[in-house]
Amino acid sequence: MFCGRHLLAAKLRRADIDASAGSVEEVARIVRQIRARWPFTRIVLRADGGFAREALMAWCEQNRVDYLFGSPATRAWSP
């Protein structure tokens, strides 16, 4: 997870775990730290389609975090 060029978090995980596993907890931790220092800063979470999960979107909506996620892929494209 980055804020501009600043690394905020990195997780190394096994390949058989969903990329979004634990994302709500990580986002909550980082948002809590940002808001402790800058309580009125607008936070926008941008992620690829692998993070477009109901739990993360619901958390963002309940905690004043705007989000922009890519669409999850439905099938591979080939010319």
C-alpha positions, 0 to 999 in steps of 0.5 A: 500500500502506497501514499504517493511514493511512500510505502505504507504497508507490504504483506508477503503471503502464500499464492493460495490466499486471496489478495484481499485477505486481511485488507480491511484490518490493514486499511483500518490500521493505516486510516486510524494512524492518518486520522490521528495526525490529520483528522480532516484529510480526505482519504481515497483508497484506490486498488485493482479489482482483486480488492473489490470485496463487499467487506472492504467497500462497506468498511470504507463507506462506514468510515468516510474513506472514498474508494475506487476499485477496478472491475474484477476480471471475468475472463482473460482477453485474447486477440 
